[in-house]
Amino acid sequence: METKVITISREFGSGGRSIGREVAKRLGIPFYDKELVDQIALESGFAPTFVEEHGEHAPTRSRFAYAFSHQGVPGVMNGMSTADFLWSIQCNVIMQLADKGPCVIVGRNADYILKDRKNCLDVFIHADMDYRADRIVRLYGESEKSPETRLNEKDKRRMINYEHYTGRVWGQARNYDLCLNSGTLGIDTCVELIVAMAKTKE
Amino acid sequence: METKVITISREFGSGGRSIGREVAKRLGIPFYDKELVDQIALESGFAPTFVEEHGEHAPTRSRFAYAFSHQGVPGVMNGMSTADFLWSIQCNVIMQLADKGPCVIVGRNADYILKDRKNCLDVFIHADMDYRADRIVRLYGESEKSPETRLNEKDKRRMINYEHYTGRVWGQARNYDLCLNSGTLGIDTCVELIVAMAKTKE
C-alpha cells in the first residue's frame, strides 16, 4: 500500500509541526518545513527569514508593498505584490516536492495547493487556547505580549492568508480528511493516528 | 480506562449514524438516536415524527409557530416557541442520558449540550457531496428532488439549528476532538478510529 503525501495545517501552538516531524520520521519519508522555506527563498530571491515571516501571513495590500517588492526583485515579479509573488513560487515548490514522492508538508496551504491530487492525506491540528498558550510559553518563552495575544495574532494572519489565497474558510472540517484536537487527544495519539491513516486512506 | 460519552455530529448522508451504531455495538454501550427522539417526544408531549422533523432543523420564528405551539401543549411552554421548547427538553434528556454512563449520542447538538463535561469524545463526520449523494440514493432511494438538493436542504437546516442554539459555526474543527472524512477514510476506518479514541482521550 502506497504511503501518501501528508499535508499538516495547524493552529499556532497546537504541536502540528512536532507531530509532522515525528510522523515523517516514523514513516521514513521527507519532512518539509524549514526546507520548504529555503527552497522558496532560493527560487524567489528573498531571504529565508523574509519568506518565513511572509509566506503564511496576511497579504499586504498597501501601495508601499508593491513599490518595495519591485525594488527588491526588479523585473521579476511582473507587477505582482510581494505576497502574490511568494504565493506563486510556493505553489510551484510544493507541487514539485509532492511529485518526488511521499512526504510530510507542514503549513503553507499545501492542502489547497495539492487539492486535485488523489494521493494526499490532509490533516488539521488544533487545540484549545489554554493548551496552546501553555505550550508556546514552555517552547518559546515569555514575551512582552500575553500568550493569548500572540496566538490570536498568529492565528488571524494564517486565517487571512488561507482565506485570501484559497477562498476556503480556515479550520473547516470539510477541507481535511482528518482533524485532531492535540490538546484532548495528546500529541503521541495524533502521531499514531496519522501514521495509521497514511496507509489506509481509500 | 473509562469509556467516554461519544457525541457524533454529521453531515447528512455521511454515514455518521451507521458509524455511531457500530461504535456503540463494539464498545457494548447504549446508542441513542431514535431512542432520543422517543424520549424527547415523551417529555414534550409531541409526536415522535414531529420531534424527528423539528429537533435538528431551523427554528421557526413565525407567529403561527407560537400560536400553534400554545394550542398543542396549552400552559406548558411558558411562551416559548415550539423549537425553543423542544430545545429545552432535548438539553434535559441528553444530560440525563449522559449521566447514566458511557453511550453514543448521534446528532441533536449533543457536543454543545455536554460541552462542560470532561468525559466526552466529540466527533464530526463529513464527506464530499458526490459520496453523500451516491450514498443517500442507495440507502433512501430516488425522490423528486436531486440528491444534491436534498443534501443542501438538510445540511442548511442542521447548520441553522446548530448556529442558532449554540452560537458556534457548524463544521468548524475546533468544536470537536476528532473530525473524519468518511468518504476518503472509509466507514470502517472511522469506526475503528472512534473506538480506539473512546478509550484514549486524555
Interface residues (C-beta under 8 A of the other chain):
Chain A: E11 F124 H126 G171 Q172 A173 R174 Y176 D177 L178 C179 L180 N181 T184 L185 G186 T189 L193 M197 T200 K201 E202
Chain B: F124 H126 G171 Q172 A173 R174 Y176 D177 L178 C179 L180 N181 T184 L185 G186 T189 L193 M197 T200 K201 E202
